[in-house]
Amino acid sequence: MMPFRQKNPQCSPKQSRRSHSAMQGLEVAQVSKALEETHLSSHSPEPGNSKEARSAGTPRATKGQSSHSSSIASTATSSSHSRVGSGGQKGKASTPRARPGPKNVPIDAIDKHAALLVNYMLFKYQMKEPITKADMLKIVIKEYKLHFVEIFLKACERMEMIFGLDVKEDPTNHCYVFLIKMGLTYDGMLHGEKGVPKTGILILILGVIFMKGNCATEEEVWEVLSLTGIRSGRKHFIFGEPRELITKVFVKEKYLKYRRVANSDPAKFEFLWGPRAHAEVTKMQVLEFLAKVHETDPSSFPSQYEEALQDEEERARAHISAGAVSASVGNAGSNAKSSSFSHT
């Protein structure tokens, strides 16, 4: 348990929205630092056998990173208690359910095999193939079969929190499939790219914007991202160049708006949700994601929770109105057709 984490985190009147959002960003950072453990190689046909994966270990503090941050990251990567696969996805595939694994588990070995399994899952995702339990046991987990549940849950948690992918069970075909979280239709990968999904970064940015009052300055976004090891102008060993991804790719895909702050001199820029984000994601989904990372409930953030509820109600009313208009147009067309037959 992290020293600053509270069961019911509430923002007192004296706390600024800035400090509140920073706490949320740090919570996500704790999970995201697991990237340093996986050492993923997206070009390896057998991720479980890659040299990088075999050397996976506990996260190491980067230059300038405090020992406190490093310990937070280590705690996060060894955590597997959050719920797996939630995200409001539709379809026959369901969330994997499993009981806790055996006690007295060798933590280092579990973490290493979870990292190997993440690597293998990403490979299967890139190949657009489902994954079976038999695959996982044969190729990755092997001698740790008794600890399959814990390793699997850890891997699913990292897929969700870091890469923005939900691992869902398809009981009909006895396999697991990978779905982009929250029903998003783009995973941040350019056409033909052999990289990794970047949905996790997008969800984090959308969360920062929401927690900042639906508009976050560029400095505020990079401040939170820097806590995860993602910095402007510095190529990330997994996610690549983040500035181009965030200010160009996500903007081009209409998930983000990137505009100059009015009357700013020197020029400053800010981020807002783009039209595609508004169409595909709800504020409640983003808040639920942040609350899950924080191990609390969305209602623990009162102002954002009320706004998310209002957004849900407005969407429901718009859906009902759209249905009514569609039905009205359909009836009008049917009446016109009937009238034309009566005159012939």
MIGU-631750 format. One record per atom (N, C-alpha, C): residue in one letter; x negated, y negated, z. Coordinates in steps of 0.1 Angstrom, whole numbers, plus 5000, padded with zeros to 4 digits. Atoms other than C-alpha are relative to their C-alpha. Example, Ala and Ser with C-alpha at 12.3 -4.5 7.8 and 13.67 -1.06 7.14 Angstrom:
A499150125000A487750455078A499149885000S500950115000S486350115071S500849895008
! end
This chain:
M499250125000M500050005000M499149885000M500850125001M498649664990M500349915012P499850084988P498149425019P501049894999F499150125001F500149145004F501450044995R498749955005R503049364992R501050015012Q498950004990Q506349325011Q501150084995K498949925004K509349545011K501149914994N499050095005N511649245006N499449864997P500750135003P509548964990P501049894997Q499250115003Q511448644992Q499249874999C500750125001C510348304981C500649905009S499550104991S510648055009S500149874992P499950135007P511647695000P498649934997K501350075001K507947595004K499250074989Q500849945010Q506747844979Q500449954986S499850055014S506347714943S500350124991R499749905010R507547904913R498750054994R501349965005R503947904902R499450125008S500649904992S502748114932S500950134999H499249885001H505748344929H499750084987S500349935013S504948424892S498650065001A501349954999A501348464901A500050145007M499949884992M502248734926M500650114990Q499449905009Q504348914899Q498950044990G501049965010G501448894874G498950085007L501049924993L499049034900L500550145002E499549874999E501349324906E499850084987V500249935013V501349404869V498550034998A501549985002A497549354869A499550135007Q500549894993Q497149624895Q500250134992V499749895009V498749874871V499150004988S500650015013S497149744840S498550025001K501549984999K493549774854K499750154998A500349865003A494050154848A499550014987L500749995013L492950074813L498650035001E501449984998E489450064826E499650155003E500349864997E489850424836E500250104989T499649915010T491250574805T498950024989H501150005011H488350484780H500650064988L499349935011L490750564752L499249984987S500650015014S489450644717S501250044990S498849985009S492350604692S499650074988H500449935013H490350764664H499750155003S500349864997S489851104682S501150094997P498949915004P491951384667P500450085012E499749924988E491751564701E499649925012P500450094989P491851294728P499650085012G500449934988G491651554755G498650055000N501349955001N488251654742N499049894998S500950115003S486751314736S499049985012K501050024990K483551224754K500449885009E499650114992E485050894765E501050045010A499049964990A487951064781A499550095011R500649914990R485851324798R499249925011S500850084991S483851044814S500949915008A499150094993A486950874828A499850015014G500150014986G486650764863G500849905006T499350104993T487850514888T499749874994P500250135006P488150154877P498849935006R501250074995R484949944880R500349854999A499850155000A484949574889A499149944989T500850065010T483849364860T499349885006K500950104995K481349084863K500949885004G499250114995G482848804885G501350055006Q498749944994Q485749034897Q499750025015S500249984985S486149034935S500250155004S499949864995S485849354955S501550025004H498649994997H489449284966H500850044988S499249965012S490749294931S499750144995S500449865004S488749614924S500850105009S499349904991S490349784955S501550004996I498650015004I493749664944I500250094988A499949925012A493149824910A499950145002S500149864996S492050144925S501250065006T498749964994T495150164946T501150024990A498949995011A497350104916A499850124992T500249895009T495750364895T500250145007S499749884993S496150624922S501450025005S498750004996S499750544927S500950074990S499149935009S502450764912S501450015005H498749994993H505550684933H501149924993S499050075007S507350454909S500850094991R499249915008R510250594889R499550004985V500649985014V509250724854V501149994990G499250005012G510850644821G501349925000S498850085000S513550394831S499849894989G500150115010G514250124805G501249984991G498850025007G517750154793G500150054986Q500049955013Q516950354762Q501350094998K498849935003K519950514745K499650134991G500249875008G520250864729G500050125008K499949874992K520151224739K498850025008A501249984992A516651204752A500249945014S499850054986S516651174790S498749995007T501250034992T514251064817T499550135006P500649884994P511851344828P500250015015R499849994986R512751474862R499150125005A500949904995A510251664883A499949985015R500250014986R509651744919R498549975003P501450044997P506451614937P499250135000G500949895001G503451834932G499550055014P500549944988P501552044958P499349895008K500850104991K499951864988K498550034999N501549985000N496251824993N499450004986V500550015014V495651724957V498749934999P501350075002P492051634947P500349874991I499650135007I492751264938I499249974988D500850035012D489751214915D500350094988A499649915011A490651524895A501349974994I498750035004I494251424893I500049874991D500150125008D493351074881D499350024987K500749975013K490951204855K500950074990H499149935010H493451444840H501249924996A498950105004A496151174841A499549914988A500650095011A493750954820A499950084987L500149925012L493151244796L501450024994L498749985005L496851304793L500549884993V499650135007V497450934785V499449994986N500750005013N494850964758N500750094990Y499349915009Y496651264743Y501449964997M498750065003M500051104746M499949894990L500150115010L498850804727L499750064986F500349945013F497451024700F501350064994K498849955006K500751204696K501049894996Y499250115003Y502550874696Y499649944986Q500650055013Q500250754667Q500450094989M499649905010M501051074649M501550014998K498549995000K504751024655K500550145002E499749864997E504951364670E500550015015P499649984986P506751474702P498950085007I501049934992I504851644730I500750115008T499349894992T505651974748T499250025012K500749964988K504752094782K498950104997A501049915004A502852374766A498849944995D501150075005D500752134747D499149945011M500750074989M499851934778M499250105009L500749904992L498952254798L498950064993K501049935008K496952404770K498849914997I501050095006I495052104757I499349915011V500550104990V494651864787V499850055014I500049984986I495551994821I499350135004K500749884998K494452354819K499950065014E500149944987E493052464853E500849935011Y499350074990Y495152214871Y501650014998K498549985003K498552364861K500849985012L499250014988L499652374897L500349855003H499950144998H499351994897H500649934988F499450055012F501151944864F500949885003V498950114997V504051734879V499349875004E500750124996E501751484896E499249934989I500850065011I499451444866I501049944990F499050045010F502451414843F500649875004L499450134996L504151144864L499049895000K501050115001K500950944867K499849954986A500250045014A500450954829A501249934995C498850075004C504050854823C500149865005E500050134994E503750564847E499149914993R501050095007R500650434829R500549974986M499550035013M502250474795M501149895000E498950094999E505250274807E499449865004M500550134994M503349994827M499049944991I501150055007I500349954805I500349984985F499850005015F501450034769F501549974997G498650035003G505249974772G500750114993L499349895006L506350314762L500650095011D499349914991D508850534779D499950154995V500149865004V508350914779V501350065004K498749954998K511751074776K500150154997E499849855003E512751444778E501150024990D499049965010D514651584749D500350155003P499749874996P516251894765P500450104989T499549925011T517752014732T498850074993N501149955008N514352054715N498850045009H501049964991H512452124747H498649934999C501250085002C509951844743C500249865006Y500050144995Y509151484753Y499849914988V500250095011V509451194729V499649865006F500550134996F508050844731F500949894994L499150115004L510350534729L499449875005I500550134996I509350174729I500949945011K499250044988K510450024762K501049904997M498950105000M513649824766M500750004986G499450005013G514749914731G499449914990L500750095009L512249684715L499750084987T500249935013T511749754678T498649984994Y501450035005Y508049654675Y499150035012D500949964990D505149794694D498749925000G501250095000G502549524686G498950064991M501049955009M500649744661M500349964986L499950055014L499949604627L500150124991H499849895009H500849824597H498750064996G501249935003G498250084592G498950005011E501050014989E496450004624E500050135008K500249884992K494950284644K499849965015G500250044986G495050094677G501050065009V499149954990V497350134707V501249915001P498850094998P500849994715P499749895009K500350124992K500749644729K501349955006T498750044995T504349634741T499949965015G500250044986G503149614777G499649865002I500450144999I501449284771I501249914997L498950085004L504549144754L501049995012I499050004989I506849254783I499449915011L500650084989L504349094808L500249854997I499850145004I504448764788I501449955002L498550044999L508248764786L500349995015G499750014985G508248824824G499549875005V500650124995V505948534830V500949884996I499250115005I508048304808I501349995008F498849994993F511248414826F499849955014M500350044986M509748374861M499649855001K500450145000K508548024851K501149914996G498950085003G511947904843G500349994985N499749985014N512148024807N499149924991C501050085008C509147814796C498750005008A501249994993A505547884805A498949934992T501150065007T502447674796T499050114996E501049915005E499647844777E499050035012E500949974989E497447804808E500650105010E499449914991E499947984830E500150144995V500049875006V500248274806V498650065001W501349955000W496548314803W499550035014E500349984986E496148284841E500450145004V499549874996V498348584846V499350124992L500649905008L496848784817L498550025004S501449984996S493348724830S499950095012L500049914988L494248914862L500050144995T500049875006T494649214839T498750034992G501249985007G491249164823G500249964985I499750055014I492849014791I499849855000R500450145000R491248674784R499949944986S500050075013S491548424756S498649994994G501350015006G488748444731G499050115003R500949884997R487248764745R500750134996K499449885005K487849084727K500150115011H499749904990H489449344749H499650144994F500549885006F487949694744F501150104996I498949925005I491449844740I501049924992F499050085006F493749564730F499549914989G500650095011G491349374707G500149865004E500050154998E491448994703E501449965004P498750034995P494348884725P500649874995R499450135004R494748524713R500750014987E499349985013E495548624677E501350085002L498849914997L497948894690L501149925005I498950074993I499848654712I500549884993T499650135006T499748324694T500450014985K499749985014K500148464659K500950124997V499349885003V501348824657V501450005007F498750004993F504048804684F500949884996V499250115005V505048464671V500650024987K499649965014K505248584635K501250105001E498949904999E507448874647E501249945008K498950084994K509648614664K500450055015Y499849974986Y509248754699Y499649895010L500450114992L507548444712L500149874991K500150135006K507848074704K498749935006Y501250064996Y504547884706Y500049864995R499950145005R504847504705R499249915009R500850104993R503047194715R500949935011V499350074989V504147024748V500249864995A499750135005A505846704739A499249895007N500850114995N503746394744N498750045007S501249954993S500746594756S498849944993D501250065006D497346424750D498950015011P500149915012P495146614747P501150104999A498949915003A497446864731A500050125009K499849874992K498847144753K501150074994F499049915006F500947434743F500850085010E499249924991E503747644759E500750114992F499349885006F505547974753F501450005005L498649974997L509248054752L500350134993W499549885006W511148364743W500449964985G499650025014G511648394705G501450064998P498749955003P514948484688P500150155001R500049865000R513948844684R500050065014A500049964986A513248874722A501449995006H498750034995H516648724730H501050114994A499149905006A518348974706A499750145005E500349864996E516549294718E499850025015V500349984986V515849234754V500949915009T499350084990T517849114784T499149955011K500750054988K516648904813K500050105011M499949904989M517849184836M499050114998Q501049895003Q515649444818Q498649955004V501350054996V512649224823V499849995015L500150014985L513449154859L499950135006E500049864994E514049524866E498650064998F501449955002F510549594851F499149945010L500950074990L508849334873L500450055014A499649954987A510849454903A499550145003K500549874999K509849814896K498550005003V501450014997V506149724895V499849955014H500150054987H506649534927H500650095011E499449904991E508449834943E501149935008T498950064993T511449634952T501350004991D498750015008D514949544938D500149874993P499950135007P515749274913P500749895008S499450104992S517949104938S499149935010S500950064991S514849034958S499549864995F500450135006F514248744934F501449934997P498750055001P517548554940P500349924988S499750095011S517348274914S500050074987Q500149935013Q516148494886Q501150114999Y499049905000Y518648764896Y501349944996E498850075003E521548524894E500049964985E500150035014E520348404860E500150124991A499949885008A519948754847A501550055000L498649964999L523548844859L500849914991Q499350095009Q524848534841Q499750034985D500449965013D522948634810D500850134996E499349885003E524548984812E501549974997E498650035002E528048834815E500249924986E499950075013E527448594785E499950104988R500249905011R526248884764R501250094998A498849915001A529249094773A501249924994R498950085006R531648804764R499849984985A500350015014A529848754731A500350134992H499749875007H530149124723H501550024999I498549985001I533849124731I500649914989S499650095010S534348814710S499750044985A500449955013A532448964681A500850114996G499249895003G534449274683G501449964996A498650055003A537749074683A500049944986V500050075014V536648874652V499950114989S500149895010S535649194634S501350074998A498749935001A538949354642A501049914993S499150095006S540749044631S499849994985V500350005014V538949034598V500450134993G499649875005G539649404593G501550014998N498550015001N543349354599N500449914989A499650095010A543549064576A499750064986G500349935013G541849264548G501050114997S499049895002S544249554554S501449944996N498750065003N547349324553N500049944986A500150055014A546049154521A500250114990K499949885009K545649494505K501450054999S498649955000S549149604515S500949914993S499250095007S550549284502S499950014985S500249995015S548949324468S500750124994F499449885005F550349674465F501549984999S498650034999S553849544474S500549924988H499650095011H553749294445H499850074987T500349935013T552649554419T501150094996
! end
